[in-house]
Amino acid sequence: MFKNKMVWFAPIIAIVVIFVFSLTLFPSVQAKPKNLPIAIVNEDQGVEIPNQPKVNLGKNIVDMIQTTAGSTKDEEPAVKWVIVKSNKEVQKGLDEQKYYAALVFPKDFSVKQASLQTTNPTLPEVQIYINQGMNMAASTIAGQVVNGVVDNINNNVRSQLFAAIASQGETLTVEQASNLITPISKTITNVNATGEHSANGNSPVSMFQPLWMAIMASAAIVFIAINKIDINSRKEKLTIMGGQIIIGAIVALIVGFGLTWLVESMIGIDIPAYMDTALFLTITSFSFFLLITAVISWLGIQGIAIFALMLFFGGPLLALAPEMMSSFYHDWIYPWLPMRFMVEGLRELFFFDKGFSWNTSVSALTWIGIVSLIVIFASVIKIQPVRLEQGVQE
């Protein structure tokens, strides 16, 4: 047995398998946010205080946040604060998936803060928006960061108010004392909330796996079946390829509408736009079918291993926000995953109330399909020379 050279390949194969499958685990294990975009809006108009310069507490806090963020020694900080001019503009940015969260200081922020030292205090309030639909994990982290910032502001403001009141030798009323416990209140709003349309914010990622496996299996079966047919001319091969593509279109239609029906009726995920989702998944399925067929048309059935590896790599990565990936996965793996366009398109349909349209995801999937078609038809030159000779003799 030990004389057989193949036996000694077993440790090498084991190391290769460990290496490949370990790479699929690293994204989720080492997920750390970098430059997570969070919007900050200061609409505070300030307050006039007699014999003193105009005070704008909102501006002071924004400046402090920027100074603190700029003083970090990390090359890539966990959060990137983005200054936005107005609440209206930040709402648009949240809908366009520019920010995972937002912190807004309203117009009367300084006025209400100044009232805390009077006998008729009114709590200043900030608005916090959490963009849930963009990515569950990243939006949760962004929400924790923003809430932590507001808590720190509360501690600083409380200390300053106590010092100011103590220096004046005043006695606090019951209402003033209760307000000083939390001098700045916060209203937290989940925008593009996952709970409105789906029981699971990661449902787009969960739907990718059955669709990808169904299309991968279908493309392999169709390829194997067609490969058994004796082909004696390029014209005959082109005809068979046309039939292969038609079968792929039928499979895509069944998978697109079938998967949409299954996840809604059997799994219980609420599909906000059934027909739009089914059409999008049909285009996605056809694009993936053409892509897989194009590769195995040139490499043979063994090329299916590439797409099996994509399945293992894609699952952990698609659940993460790009800002939570290491530079290796962010720069070299994620951009080459075609299934990311499926997940991004489903997020827009499920959580951002965007119907089926010619958007970035549909455009990318269409181009993947067109290029794959060209590659498929180009493989006609791979006709076996023996079969060509037989065709000529006949």
C-alpha positions as CSV (number, residue, x, y, z in Angstrom):
1,M,0.0,0.0,0.0
2,F,2.8,2.4,0.9
3,K,4.4,1.8,-2.4
4,N,1.5,3.4,-4.1
5,K,2.3,7.1,-4.8
6,M,-1.3,8.1,-4.5
7,V,-1.3,7.3,-0.8
8,W,1.3,10.0,-0.1
9,F,-1.0,12.6,-1.8
10,A,-3.6,12.1,1.1
11,P,-1.8,14.5,3.5
12,I,-1.3,17.1,0.8
13,I,-5.0,16.9,-0.2
14,A,-6.0,17.1,3.5
15,I,-3.9,20.3,4.0
16,V,-5.4,21.9,0.8
17,V,-9.0,21.1,2.0
18,I,-8.3,22.5,5.4
19,F,-6.9,25.7,3.9
20,V,-9.8,26.2,1.5
21,F,-12.5,25.6,4.0
22,S,-10.8,27.6,6.7
23,L,-10.9,30.6,4.3
24,T,-14.7,30.3,4.3
25,L,-14.8,30.7,8.1
26,F,-12.4,33.6,8.5
27,P,-14.8,36.3,7.2
28,S,-17.3,35.7,10.0
29,V,-14.7,35.0,12.7
30,Q,-12.6,38.2,12.0
31,A,-15.5,40.5,11.2
32,K,-14.5,44.0,12.4
33,P,-16.1,47.2,11.1
34,K,-13.9,49.7,9.3
35,N,-15.1,53.1,8.1
36,L,-18.7,52.3,8.8
37,P,-20.5,55.4,7.5
38,I,-22.7,57.1,10.0
39,A,-24.4,60.5,9.2
40,I,-24.5,63.4,11.6
41,V,-26.8,66.3,11.1
42,N,-26.7,69.6,13.1
43,E,-29.8,71.7,12.5
44,D,-29.3,73.5,15.9
45,Q,-29.8,77.3,15.5
46,G,-28.1,78.0,18.9
47,V,-29.3,80.2,21.7
48,E,-28.6,83.8,22.7
49,I,-27.3,84.3,26.2
50,P,-27.0,87.9,27.6
51,N,-23.5,89.3,27.7
52,Q,-22.1,86.1,26.1
53,P,-21.4,84.8,22.5
54,K,-24.2,82.9,20.9
55,V,-24.0,79.2,22.0
56,N,-24.6,76.4,19.6
57,L,-24.4,73.2,21.6
58,G,-25.1,71.0,18.5
59,K,-22.1,72.4,16.6
60,N,-19.9,72.0,19.6
61,I,-20.8,68.4,20.0
62,V,-20.3,67.7,16.2
63,D,-16.9,69.4,16.4
64,M,-16.0,67.3,19.4
65,I,-17.0,64.1,17.6
66,Q,-14.9,65.0,14.6
67,T,-11.9,65.9,16.7
68,T,-12.2,62.6,18.6
69,A,-12.6,60.6,15.4
70,G,-9.6,62.4,13.8
71,S,-7.3,61.8,16.8
72,T,-7.5,58.0,16.5
73,K,-4.2,56.3,15.7
74,D,-5.9,53.6,13.7
75,E,-5.4,53.8,10.0
76,E,-8.9,52.7,9.4
77,P,-11.3,53.7,12.2
78,A,-14.4,51.6,13.0
79,V,-16.7,54.6,12.1
80,K,-16.6,57.2,9.5
81,W,-18.7,60.2,10.5
82,V,-20.3,61.9,7.5
83,I,-21.6,65.5,7.9
84,V,-25.0,66.0,6.3
85,K,-26.8,69.3,6.0
86,S,-30.4,68.5,6.8
87,N,-32.7,65.9,8.2
88,K,-34.4,65.6,4.8
89,E,-31.0,65.0,3.1
90,V,-30.1,62.3,5.6
91,Q,-33.4,60.5,5.1
92,K,-32.7,60.4,1.4
93,G,-29.2,59.0,2.1
94,L,-30.6,56.3,4.3
95,D,-33.0,55.2,1.6
96,E,-30.1,55.2,-0.9
97,Q,-28.1,53.0,1.5
98,K,-25.3,55.5,2.1
99,Y,-25.4,55.4,5.9
100,Y,-26.0,52.6,8.5
101,A,-27.2,55.1,11.1
102,A,-27.7,58.8,11.6
103,L,-27.6,61.2,14.5
104,V,-29.6,64.4,14.2
105,F,-29.6,67.5,16.5
106,P,-32.8,69.5,16.0
107,K,-33.2,73.3,15.6
108,D,-34.1,74.0,19.3
109,F,-31.5,71.7,20.8
110,S,-29.5,74.6,22.4
111,V,-32.6,76.5,23.5
112,K,-33.9,73.4,25.4
113,Q,-30.6,72.7,26.9
114,A,-30.3,76.2,28.3
115,S,-33.8,75.8,29.8
116,L,-32.5,73.0,32.1
117,Q,-31.0,75.7,34.4
118,T,-34.4,77.5,34.7
119,T,-37.5,76.8,36.8
120,N,-39.3,75.6,33.6
121,P,-36.9,73.1,32.1
122,T,-37.5,71.2,28.8
123,L,-35.4,68.2,27.8
124,P,-33.4,68.6,24.6
125,E,-33.9,65.7,22.3
126,V,-31.8,64.1,19.6
127,Q,-33.0,61.7,16.8
128,I,-31.2,58.5,16.1
129,Y,-32.0,56.6,12.9
130,I,-31.0,52.9,12.4
131,N,-30.9,51.7,8.8
132,Q,-31.9,48.1,9.5
133,G,-32.5,47.0,6.0
134,M,-29.0,47.9,4.8
135,N,-27.3,45.1,6.9
136,M,-28.5,43.7,10.2
137,A,-25.1,43.2,11.8
138,A,-23.6,46.5,10.6
139,S,-26.7,48.6,11.5
140,T,-26.7,47.1,15.0
141,I,-23.1,48.1,15.5
142,A,-23.8,51.5,14.1
143,G,-26.7,51.9,16.5
144,Q,-24.6,50.9,19.5
145,V,-21.9,53.5,18.5
146,V,-24.5,56.3,18.2
147,N,-26.2,55.4,21.4
148,G,-22.8,55.3,23.1
149,V,-22.0,58.8,21.8
150,V,-25.3,60.2,23.2
151,D,-24.7,58.5,26.5
152,N,-21.2,60.2,26.7
153,I,-22.8,63.5,25.8
154,N,-25.3,63.0,28.6
155,N,-22.5,62.4,31.1
156,N,-20.6,65.5,30.1
157,V,-23.7,67.8,30.0
158,R,-24.8,66.5,33.4
159,S,-21.5,67.2,35.0
160,Q,-21.4,70.7,33.4
161,L,-25.0,71.5,34.6
162,F,-24.3,70.3,38.2
163,A,-21.1,72.5,38.3
164,A,-23.0,75.5,36.9
165,I,-25.8,75.2,39.4
166,A,-23.5,74.5,42.3
167,S,-21.4,77.7,41.5
168,Q,-24.6,79.8,41.6
169,G,-25.6,78.3,45.0
170,E,-29.1,77.4,43.8
171,T,-31.4,74.7,45.0
172,L,-32.7,72.2,42.5
173,T,-36.5,71.7,42.1
174,V,-37.7,68.1,41.8
175,E,-38.3,68.6,38.1
176,Q,-34.8,70.0,37.5
177,A,-33.3,67.1,39.5
178,S,-35.2,64.4,37.5
179,N,-34.2,66.1,34.2
180,L,-30.5,66.2,35.1
181,I,-30.5,62.4,35.4
182,T,-30.7,62.2,31.7
183,P,-30.4,65.8,30.4
184,I,-30.6,64.8,26.7
185,S,-33.3,62.4,25.6
186,K,-33.1,60.4,22.4
187,T,-35.7,59.0,20.0
188,I,-34.6,55.9,18.1
189,T,-36.3,55.1,14.8
190,N,-35.6,52.0,12.7
191,V,-35.8,53.0,9.1
192,N,-36.2,50.5,6.2
193,A,-37.0,48.1,9.1
194,T,-36.6,44.4,8.4
195,G,-39.6,43.5,10.7
196,E,-42.1,45.2,8.4
197,H,-41.5,42.8,5.4
198,S,-39.6,39.8,6.7
199,A,-39.2,37.7,9.7
200,N,-35.5,37.6,9.2
201,G,-33.3,40.5,8.0
202,N,-30.9,38.0,6.5
203,S,-33.6,36.4,4.3
204,P,-31.9,37.6,1.1
205,V,-28.8,35.7,2.0
206,S,-30.8,32.6,3.0
207,M,-32.6,32.6,-0.3
208,F,-29.3,32.7,-2.2
209,Q,-28.3,29.2,-1.1
210,P,-31.2,27.1,-2.4
211,L,-31.4,29.1,-5.6
212,W,-27.6,28.7,-6.3
213,M,-27.7,25.0,-5.6
214,A,-30.8,24.5,-7.8
215,I,-29.2,26.3,-10.7
216,M,-25.8,24.7,-10.3
217,A,-27.4,21.2,-10.3
218,S,-29.7,22.0,-13.2
219,A,-26.8,23.4,-15.3
220,A,-24.7,20.3,-14.5
221,I,-27.5,17.8,-15.4
222,V,-28.3,19.6,-18.7
223,F,-24.6,19.7,-19.6
224,I,-24.1,16.0,-18.9
225,A,-27.2,15.1,-20.9
226,I,-26.2,17.1,-23.9
227,N,-22.6,16.0,-23.7
228,K,-23.8,12.4,-24.4
229,I,-25.3,13.4,-27.8
230,D,-23.1,12.7,-30.8
231,I,-22.3,16.0,-32.5
232,N,-20.9,15.9,-36.0
233,S,-20.8,19.6,-37.0
234,R,-20.6,23.0,-35.6
235,K,-24.0,23.9,-36.9
236,E,-25.4,20.9,-35.0
237,K,-23.6,22.0,-31.9
238,L,-25.0,25.6,-32.2
239,T,-28.5,24.1,-32.5
240,I,-28.0,22.0,-29.4
241,M,-26.6,25.0,-27.5
242,G,-29.8,27.0,-28.4
243,G,-31.9,24.2,-26.9
244,Q,-29.6,24.2,-23.8
245,I,-30.3,27.9,-23.3
246,I,-34.0,27.5,-23.8
247,I,-34.0,24.7,-21.2
248,G,-32.1,27.1,-18.9
249,A,-34.7,29.8,-19.4
250,I,-37.5,27.3,-18.4
251,V,-35.5,26.2,-15.3
252,A,-34.9,29.9,-14.4
253,L,-38.7,30.6,-14.6
254,I,-39.5,27.6,-12.4
255,V,-36.9,28.5,-9.9
256,G,-37.7,32.2,-9.8
257,F,-41.4,31.8,-9.2
258,G,-41.1,28.5,-7.3
259,L,-38.7,29.9,-4.7
260,T,-40.7,33.0,-4.2
261,W,-43.9,30.9,-3.6
262,L,-42.0,28.6,-1.2
263,V,-40.5,31.2,1.0
264,E,-43.8,33.0,1.4
265,S,-46.3,30.2,1.7
266,M,-44.2,27.5,3.5
267,I,-41.4,29.4,5.3
268,G,-43.6,32.4,6.2
269,I,-41.4,35.2,4.9
270,D,-43.6,38.1,3.9
271,I,-42.8,39.1,0.2
272,P,-43.8,42.8,-0.2
273,A,-43.9,42.6,-4.0
274,Y,-44.5,39.1,-5.1
275,M,-44.4,39.5,-8.9
276,D,-41.4,41.9,-8.7
277,T,-39.5,39.4,-6.5
278,A,-40.4,36.5,-8.8
279,L,-39.2,38.3,-11.9
280,F,-36.0,39.4,-10.3
281,L,-35.2,35.9,-9.1
282,T,-36.0,34.5,-12.6
283,I,-33.5,36.9,-14.2
284,T,-31.0,36.0,-11.5
285,S,-31.5,32.3,-12.0
286,F,-31.1,32.6,-15.8
287,S,-28.0,34.7,-15.4
288,F,-26.4,32.2,-13.0
289,F,-27.4,29.3,-15.3
290,L,-25.7,31.0,-18.3
291,L,-22.6,31.7,-16.2
292,I,-22.2,28.2,-14.9
293,T,-22.9,26.7,-18.4
294,A,-20.3,29.1,-20.0
295,V,-17.6,27.9,-17.6
296,I,-18.3,24.1,-17.8
297,S,-18.6,24.4,-21.6
298,W,-14.9,25.1,-21.7
299,L,-13.6,23.3,-18.6
300,G,-15.9,20.4,-18.6
301,I,-18.1,19.1,-15.7
302,Q,-15.2,19.5,-13.3
303,G,-15.6,23.3,-13.6
304,I,-18.7,22.9,-11.4
305,A,-16.2,22.8,-8.5
306,I,-15.6,26.5,-8.9
307,F,-19.2,27.3,-8.2
308,A,-19.3,24.9,-5.3
309,L,-16.5,26.9,-3.7
310,M,-18.4,30.1,-4.5
311,L,-21.2,28.7,-2.4
312,F,-19.0,28.1,0.6
313,F,-17.2,31.5,0.2
314,G,-20.4,33.4,-0.6
315,G,-22.5,32.4,2.4
316,P,-20.4,34.0,5.1
317,L,-19.4,37.0,3.1
318,L,-22.9,37.9,1.9
319,A,-24.1,38.1,5.5
320,L,-21.5,40.8,6.2
321,A,-21.4,44.4,5.3
322,P,-18.4,45.3,3.0
323,E,-17.1,47.5,5.8
324,M,-16.9,44.5,8.1
325,M,-14.6,42.4,5.8
326,S,-10.9,42.2,5.9
327,S,-9.0,43.9,3.1
328,F,-8.3,40.5,1.4
329,Y,-12.0,39.5,1.2
330,H,-13.2,43.1,0.5
331,D,-10.7,43.7,-2.4
332,W,-10.1,40.2,-3.9
333,I,-13.1,37.9,-3.1
334,Y,-16.3,40.0,-2.6
335,P,-16.1,42.0,-5.9
336,W,-16.0,38.7,-7.9
337,L,-19.0,37.1,-6.3
338,P,-21.9,37.3,-8.8
339,M,-24.4,36.3,-6.1
340,R,-23.9,39.6,-4.3
341,F,-26.1,41.3,-6.9
342,M,-28.9,38.9,-6.0
343,V,-28.6,39.8,-2.3
344,E,-28.4,43.5,-3.0
345,G,-31.4,43.4,-5.3
346,L,-33.5,41.4,-2.8
347,R,-32.6,43.9,0.0
348,E,-34.0,46.7,-2.1
349,L,-37.2,44.8,-2.9
350,F,-37.7,43.6,0.7
351,F,-36.7,46.5,2.9
352,F,-36.4,49.7,0.7
353,D,-39.8,49.5,-1.1
354,K,-38.2,49.6,-4.5
355,G,-40.1,47.7,-7.1
356,F,-38.6,45.8,-10.1
357,S,-36.7,48.2,-12.3
358,W,-33.5,48.6,-14.3
359,N,-31.2,49.2,-11.3
360,T,-27.6,48.3,-10.6
361,S,-28.3,44.7,-9.6
362,V,-30.5,43.9,-12.6
363,S,-28.0,45.6,-14.9
364,A,-25.0,43.6,-13.5
365,L,-26.9,40.3,-13.8
366,T,-27.9,41.1,-17.4
367,W,-24.4,41.8,-18.4
368,I,-23.2,38.6,-16.7
369,G,-25.8,36.7,-18.8
370,I,-24.8,38.5,-22.0
371,V,-21.1,37.8,-21.6
372,S,-21.8,34.2,-20.6
373,L,-23.9,33.8,-23.8
374,I,-21.0,34.9,-25.9
375,V,-18.6,32.5,-24.1
376,I,-21.1,29.6,-24.5
377,F,-21.4,30.1,-28.3
378,A,-17.7,30.7,-28.6
379,S,-17.2,27.1,-27.2
380,V,-18.4,25.8,-30.5
381,I,-14.8,25.7,-31.7
382,K,-14.2,22.9,-29.2
383,I,-15.8,20.2,-31.5
384,Q,-13.8,17.0,-31.3
385,P,-11.6,16.6,-34.5
386,V,-12.5,12.9,-34.7
387,R,-16.2,13.8,-34.8
388,L,-15.6,16.4,-37.5
389,E,-13.7,13.9,-39.6
390,Q,-16.6,11.5,-39.2
391,G,-19.0,14.2,-40.3
392,V,-16.9,14.9,-43.4
393,Q,-16.7,11.2,-44.4
394,E,-20.4,10.8,-44.1
